Amino acid sequence: EELLCLRAVPEERLDRVCLDDHLLELSLVFTDWQGVSPFLGLSETEEEEIEKHHSARRQRINVLRTWQAKFGHRGTYRRLSEALWRAQRVHLIDKLCSLLT
């Protein structure tokens, strides 16, 4: 049952590193980034830097960019979906799947 929608996503797409191609679309639904950031492995300092941006939209984009920069080649769509699963944000996984299929 875990991450069922990911079965429809080709393996090579799940293991892609770059989030930039879907960054704006993901940021639109990433409204609860503060609740997800601990599962992404972001530090308090990184969260504080993100919060300095006054725009909620910029915060949502920057949390994804910070995560990608921190994990580099390990920051794949698969890892992002696993973090979202741990954070119990299935609706975000569904959005991610719809972007990748």
C-alpha positions as a Python dict, from the first residue, in 0.01 Angstrom:
ca = {
    (1, 'E'): (0, 0, 0),
    (2, 'E'): (290, 234, 69),
    (3, 'L'): (335, 483, -214),
    (4, 'L'): (109, 296, -456),
    (5, 'C'): (94, 582, -702),
    (6, 'L'): (472, 560, -742),
    (7, 'R'): (432, 227, -921),
    (8, 'A'): (301, 418, -1222),
    (9, 'V'): (616, 631, -1238),
    (10, 'P'): (905, 490, -1445),
    (11, 'E'): (1205, 399, -1228),
    (12, 'E'): (1438, 628, -1421),
    (13, 'R'): (1214, 925, -1345),
    (14, 'L'): (1196, 843, -974),
    (15, 'D'): (1572, 830, -954),
    (16, 'R'): (1622, 1165, -1126),
    (17, 'V'): (1794, 1425, -915),
    (18, 'C'): (1679, 1761, -1042),
    (19, 'L'): (1365, 1911, -894),
    (20, 'D'): (1386, 2229, -1100),
    (21, 'D'): (1170, 2094, -1380),
    (22, 'H'): (873, 2064, -1142),
    (23, 'L'): (974, 2310, -873),
    (24, 'L'): (699, 2565, -934),
    (25, 'E'): (425, 2303, -958),
    (26, 'L'): (541, 2131, -640),
    (27, 'S'): (572, 2458, -453),
    (28, 'L'): (206, 2535, -520),
    (29, 'V'): (96, 2238, -310),
    (30, 'F'): (384, 2246, -61),
    (31, 'T'): (195, 2476, 174),
    (32, 'D'): (287, 2292, 496),
    (33, 'W'): (662, 2293, 442),
    (34, 'Q'): (731, 2356, 813),
    (35, 'G'): (560, 2027, 896),
    (36, 'V'): (756, 1842, 631),
    (37, 'S'): (1102, 1996, 673),
    (38, 'P'): (1205, 1774, 969),
    (39, 'F'): (1140, 1471, 749),
    (40, 'L'): (1349, 1625, 473),
    (41, 'G'): (1646, 1643, 709),
    (42, 'L'): (1670, 2021, 717),
    (43, 'S'): (1834, 2180, 1018),
    (44, 'E'): (1684, 2455, 1231),
    (45, 'T'): (1933, 2698, 1081),
    (46, 'E'): (1822, 2605, 729),
    (47, 'E'): (1458, 2646, 831),
    (48, 'E'): (1532, 2988, 980),
    (49, 'E'): (1700, 3096, 656),
    (50, 'I'): (1395, 2986, 460),
    (51, 'E'): (1161, 3171, 696),
    (52, 'K'): (1346, 3498, 630),
    (53, 'H'): (1170, 3516, 295),
    (54, 'H'): (849, 3707, 349),
    (55, 'S'): (660, 3551, 63),
    (56, 'A'): (502, 3213, 140),
    (57, 'R'): (560, 3119, -223),
    (58, 'R'): (934, 3191, -194),
    (59, 'Q'): (950, 2988, 127),
    (60, 'R'): (793, 2688, -45),
    (61, 'I'): (1032, 2713, -338),
    (62, 'N'): (1335, 2764, -114),
    (63, 'V'): (1262, 2465, 107),
    (64, 'L'): (1274, 2244, -202),
    (65, 'R'): (1587, 2416, -334),
    (66, 'T'): (1758, 2390, 6),
    (67, 'W'): (1676, 2021, 27),
    (68, 'Q'): (1807, 1961, -325),
    (69, 'A'): (2128, 2155, -259),
    (70, 'K'): (2189, 1974, 68),
    (71, 'F'): (2150, 1624, -71),
    (72, 'G'): (2275, 1675, -426),
    (73, 'H'): (2279, 1348, -619),
    (74, 'R'): (2100, 1175, -329),
    (75, 'G'): (1810, 1420, -354),
    (76, 'T'): (1595, 1217, -589),
    (77, 'Y'): (1221, 1216, -641),
    (78, 'R'): (1216, 877, -470),
    (79, 'R'): (1381, 1021, -156),
    (80, 'L'): (1144, 1317, -161),
    (81, 'S'): (842, 1087, -182),
    (82, 'E'): (977, 874, 105),
    (83, 'A'): (1016, 1187, 321),
    (84, 'L'): (663, 1296, 232),
    (85, 'W'): (535, 951, 327),
    (86, 'R'): (705, 972, 668),
    (87, 'A'): (551, 1317, 712),
    (88, 'Q'): (209, 1169, 623),
    (89, 'R'): (161, 1405, 328),
    (90, 'V'): (9, 1159, 83),
    (91, 'H'): (-161, 1437, -114),
    (92, 'L'): (184, 1574, -196),
    (93, 'I'): (301, 1232, -311),
    (94, 'D'): (-5, 1213, -537),
    (95, 'K'): (86, 1553, -686),
    (96, 'L'): (445, 1442, -734),
    (97, 'C'): (327, 1126, -910),
    (98, 'S'): (99, 1321, -1138),
    (99, 'L'): (391, 1544, -1237),
    (100, 'L'): (617, 1248, -1313),
    (101, 'T'): (377, 1028, -1510),
}
